[in-house]
Amino acid sequence: MPTYAYACKDCHHAFDIVQSFSDPSLTVCPECGGTLRKKFNSVGVVFKGGGFYRTDSRSGGSSVPAAAASKDTGAKESKGKDSAPAAAAASN
């Protein structure tokens, strides 16, 4: 569960609280009963460099999925088989 930071607009009391994503935001200061505001901080984790994406760990130079590559190869093979008898017939 994430930790959220709140600050009171009236008395400037600041605190952190662990809440579920489905919990409603707090609106009343526990110290003075004033209005709370949720504070937003910078992101705690930043992924830089390689190795964080699915495509970073793949080997080879082709970015075509395996199923599409096999369809292309099959089309080339059948084309080669069809053209070979035609070439042989043309030479006779």
C-alpha positions as CSV (number, residue, x, y, z in Angstrom):
1,M,0.0,0.0,0.0
2,P,1.3,3.5,-0.9
3,T,2.2,6.2,1.6
4,Y,0.7,9.6,1.0
5,A,1.9,12.9,2.4
6,Y,-0.6,15.5,3.7
7,A,-0.3,19.1,5.0
8,C,-2.8,21.3,6.7
9,K,-3.5,24.6,5.0
10,D,-4.4,26.3,8.3
11,C,-1.8,25.0,10.9
12,H,0.8,23.7,8.5
13,H,0.9,20.3,10.3
14,A,2.5,17.8,7.9
15,F,2.2,14.0,8.2
16,D,2.4,10.8,6.1
17,I,-0.2,8.0,6.1
18,V,-0.4,4.6,4.5
19,Q,-3.6,4.3,2.5
20,S,-5.0,1.8,0.0
21,F,-5.6,3.0,-3.6
22,S,-9.4,2.7,-3.0
23,D,-9.4,4.7,0.2
24,P,-10.7,8.3,-0.1
25,S,-8.3,11.2,0.4
26,L,-8.2,12.8,3.8
27,T,-9.8,16.2,4.1
28,V,-9.7,17.2,7.8
29,C,-6.5,17.9,9.8
30,P,-6.3,15.6,12.9
31,E,-4.5,18.4,14.8
32,C,-6.7,21.5,14.3
33,G,-9.7,20.3,12.1
34,G,-8.5,22.5,9.2
35,T,-8.4,21.7,5.5
36,L,-5.8,19.2,4.3
37,R,-4.1,19.1,1.0
38,K,-2.3,16.1,-0.5
39,K,1.4,16.8,-1.2
40,F,2.9,15.3,-4.4
41,N,6.5,14.3,-4.4
42,S,8.9,13.4,-7.2
43,V,9.0,9.8,-8.3
44,G,11.0,7.6,-6.0
45,V,12.3,5.1,-8.6
46,V,13.6,6.1,-12.1
47,F,14.6,3.4,-14.6
48,K,17.5,4.5,-16.7
49,G,19.7,2.6,-19.1
50,G,19.1,-0.8,-20.8
51,G,17.7,-4.0,-19.4
52,F,14.3,-2.7,-18.1
53,Y,12.2,-3.5,-21.2
54,R,11.2,-6.8,-22.7
55,T,12.9,-6.0,-26.0
56,D,16.3,-5.2,-24.3
57,S,17.0,-8.8,-23.5
58,R,16.3,-10.3,-26.9
59,S,19.1,-11.5,-29.1
60,G,19.3,-11.1,-32.8
61,G,18.5,-8.2,-35.1
62,S,15.0,-9.0,-36.2
63,S,12.1,-7.3,-34.4
64,V,9.5,-9.4,-36.3
65,P,7.5,-11.7,-34.0
66,A,8.3,-15.5,-34.5
67,A,4.8,-16.3,-36.0
68,A,5.1,-13.5,-38.6
69,A,8.7,-14.6,-39.5
70,S,7.6,-18.2,-40.1
71,K,4.8,-17.0,-42.3
72,D,7.3,-15.0,-44.4
73,T,9.7,-17.8,-44.6
74,G,7.0,-20.2,-45.7
75,A,5.9,-17.8,-48.4
76,K,9.5,-17.5,-49.7
77,E,9.9,-21.3,-49.7
78,S,6.7,-22.0,-51.6
79,K,7.5,-19.2,-54.1
80,G,11.0,-20.8,-54.7
81,K,9.4,-24.3,-55.2
82,D,6.8,-23.0,-57.7
83,S,9.3,-21.0,-59.7
84,A,11.9,-23.9,-60.0
85,P,9.6,-26.2,-62.1
86,A,8.5,-23.2,-64.2
87,A,12.2,-22.4,-64.9
88,A,12.9,-26.1,-65.7
89,A,10.0,-26.2,-68.1
90,A,11.0,-23.0,-69.8
91,S,14.5,-24.3,-70.5
92,N,13.2,-27.5,-72.2
